[in-house]
Amino acid sequence: MTKQLFNNRVAVLATMHHKEKVIAPILQQELGIKVIVPDNFNTDVFGTFTRDIKRPGTQIAAAKLKADKAIEITGETLAIASEGSFAPHPSFPYIYANREIIVFLDQENDLEIIGEVFSTETNFNHQVVNSLEEAEEFALKVGFPEHGLVISFEKRDCKTSEIIKGITTEDKLRESVNLALVNSASGSFYIETDMRALYNPQRMKNIEKATQDLLNKINSCCPKCSTPGFAITESIKGLPCASCYQPTVQIYAVVYQCQKCNFIEQKLFPDGINSADPSLCNYCNP
């Protein structure tokens, strides 16, 4: 059914940061769609990583807004949009994590399918520095010049700020640092990784992984009505300990649900194991 729904249709990808490089090949080959990018589509109006434009709502809501706008301006009925976020890992706050989501909207068939990846594979970082030497040390640490940088500072009038994005060469880095040192109100400036996809190859890899997750969900069809997007909506903890058989915090089962007919199916032992290591058991290892 998947091929029948999407083959030879046009899908508009809401991006200005070259995400089509990793998204289009996967979806075009596997779904038979043609992915296009609208001209002069400004995704910055939906929020920027440099915080000069606030993201409207949640990560998923922002991606949906992009997809809806792409449909509106092109007249197509199939749209794709992605959105990334970066924050300390919930379990290991001393390291950063990247969550990438990709939304697939099909107005013709009233479908909304979301792919996702959560990864610690990111160079996301930031620092306050006050010299070229410190800026160069930071740049080396985050993979510059393959990964771009951003420099920002508050101007001497203390009423305006300046942001320099897309720094990808040594000359541009030196020029930007000198500008910041001369004009900064405090004599220091803020340097950070440029997390826009076209300036961040590591993030682009995570977008590719999210696209693969999206494809897997599109190809997962409801056993009852065959609608694509038969995906996990709930994870149930309680995998029994291999030693004492008491429930643990490990996943015991997952629940799949169809967004069309609401058919529900529970699958046990989704990770392929039927018992948890005793080291993860609160009874055996309190």
N, C-alpha and C positions, 0 to 999 in steps of 0.2 A: 504493500500500500504506500510505503514511503516514496518510492520512485514515481508512482502514479501521481501523487500529490504535488511533487516539486519539479519533476523533470521538465526542462526547457522553459522554466519560469525565470523572471528577472528578480533578483534580490538587491535592494539598495543598502549599502553599508554606510552607516553614519560615522564617518571619520575624517579627520584632516591630518592625521599623524601616521599615515602609511600602514595602518593595521591590515589593509588588504593583502599585504605581502605574506602574512601567515594565515589569515582567515580564509581568503578566497580559494587558494589551491585545495584545501581540505574539503570545503563544502561544494565546490564546483565539481570535483572529481567524484565525490560520494553521493551527492544528491542530484546531479545533473542540472543545477541551476547556473545562471550567469550572474556573477556579482559585479555590480557597478558602484562607483563612488560619485556622489553628486558634486558638481562644481561649486567651489566657494562655500562649502558647508562649514560653518564656524561652530565647532563643538565647545569652544571656550566659554560660550554663553551659558553652558550647563555646569560650569565650575572649573577651576584650575588648581593644580597641585601647589602652586605658589601662593594660594590663598587670597589673591587679589580679587577673584570672583568666587563667591561661595557656592557650593554645590546645592541645588534645590532638592531637599529631601534625602532619602536613603540612596545607597549605591545603586540598587535595582531600579528605584524610581527615576534616577537620573538617566540610566541606560534606556529605560522605556520612553522617556521624553525625547531622547535623541532619535530613537527608532520611529516614534510617532511623527516627529518633525520631518524625517527623511521621507516618509510615506506622503506627508502633506505636500511637500514641494516637488515630488517627482510623479505622484499619481500611481505609483506601484502599490502592490498589495502585500509584498513580502519585504521585511526589513530586518537588519541585523545591527546591533550596537553593543559596545562593550564599555565597561567602567572598572577602574582599578582603585584600590585603597591600600594604604600602608600604615601599619600601627604595630606597637609592641605585641609579641606573641602572647595570647591569653594565659598560657601555662609557663612560658619562659620570657618574662618581660624584659630581659636584658638583650634579647635579639628581636629584630624586626621581621614581620611577615607581610606578604603581598597576597591580597585576595583579588582575583580577577573574575568578573562575571561577564557572560555574553548572552544577550537576549535575542531570541529569534521570534519575530512576530509575523503571523500569517493571518491577515484580515479576511482573506477569502475563505479559510477554513476555521476561523475563530480559534487559533492556536497561539499559545504563548509558552515557549520552552526556554529554559535557562541552563546554560552550562556554567561550570564553576571550577576554580582551582584555588587552593589555599597553600601557599608555599613560603618556606623560609629562604628560598633561593632568590635573594634580592640584595642589591647594593644600596638600598635606601639609607641615606645618612645626611647629617647636617651639623654645622659647627659655626661658632662665632670666632673669627680670626682677626688679626690686626697687622698682618704682614704678608708679603708675597711668598716668603718661605713657608709660612703656615698653610697658606692656600695651596701651594704646590705639594706639600705633604698630604693634605687632605685629598687632593686630586689623584695622587698616586694610589692611595688607599682604596678609592672607589672605582678604579678601572678607567680613568681618563687617559687618552682622549676618545677611546671607543664609546665610553659612556659620557654624556654631556653633563655640564654643570650650570648652576644658576647662582648669581651673586645679587644680593639686595642690600640696601642700606637706607637709613633715614637721612635726608638732606639737612644741611646746616640750618635751614629755616625752620626745621622741626615740624613743618606742616605737610610736607610731601615726601614720598619715598620713591626710589628708583629700583627697578628690577631688570636685570640683564639675563636673558635666557639663551639657551642653545649655544653655550660656550664649548667648542669642540677642538680648538687648536691652542697651542702654547702661546702664540701671539695674542689671540683673543683673550686668553686668561690673564696675561700680563696687562694688557690694555684695560680690561675690566677691573682688575685689582687696583691699578693706579688711579682709575677714575673714582673708585670707591674710597680709597685712602684720602684723596684730595677733597672729596665732597661730603664725606660722612660726618654727621653731627658729633658722633662719639669717637671717631678715629678708628673704629672697628667696623666690620661688616659681616653679613651672614652668607655663608657659602653652603650649597646643598646640591645633591644629585638632581639632575633634570629627569623627572620621571615620565615625561611624555614618551610614548612608545618609539617614535622615530629616533630619539636620542638615547634610548636605553635598551640595548640588545637583550639584557637579562629579563626585563619585563616583557619584551616581545616573545620570548620563549614561553613565559607563563600564559600569555594570551593564546599562543598556539595550543598549549595544554588545555586551556579552558574551551577552546574550539573543539578539540577532540572529545572532551566530556559532553559538550553540546551535541555533537554528532552521535555519540553513544545513546544519548537520551532520545534523540529524534528517531533513531533506529529501534528503540525499545517501544514496541507497540502493545496496546492493551489486549490481553487474551480474549476479552469479551467482544469489543467493538473495533479492534484493530487501529485505533487512533494512536498516532505517534506521541511520544512524551510520557510514556508510562514510567514514572520516576518515583524514587524514594521520597516519601513525605514525612516519615517518622523513623527514628532509630530507638530500639528498645534495649536497655542495658539489663544485665543479669546473667551473662555467660557463666556457667558453673565452674568453680575451681576444680582443677584436676585432682587435688588431694582430698579436700573436705566436702566438695560438691555444693558449698554455699555460693549464692549469687555474688558476682563481682561487678565492677563498674564497666567491664568490657561488653561490647555489643553482642547481644544474644539473637536478635532478629531485626529485620527491617520491614517496613510497610510500604508497599507500592500502591499508588492510587491513580486512576484515570481522570483527567481533567474534563472529559466529555461525559462519560456515563457513570463516573464515580465508583466504578468497580474497584474493590480493594483486595489485595493479595499480600499475605505475610510470608516472608521467606526466612527460615531459620539458618543460623550459622553463616552469615553473608561473607565472612572472611575465610571460610573453608576450614575452620577449626571448631570443634565441639566442646572444648574445655579451655579454661584460662590457666596461665602459669601461676603457681602458688605464690610467687613473688608479688603478684598483683592483687592478692586476696587480703582483705582486711582482717580476716579471721586467722589465717596462717601467718600473715606478716603484718601485724597491726602497727 
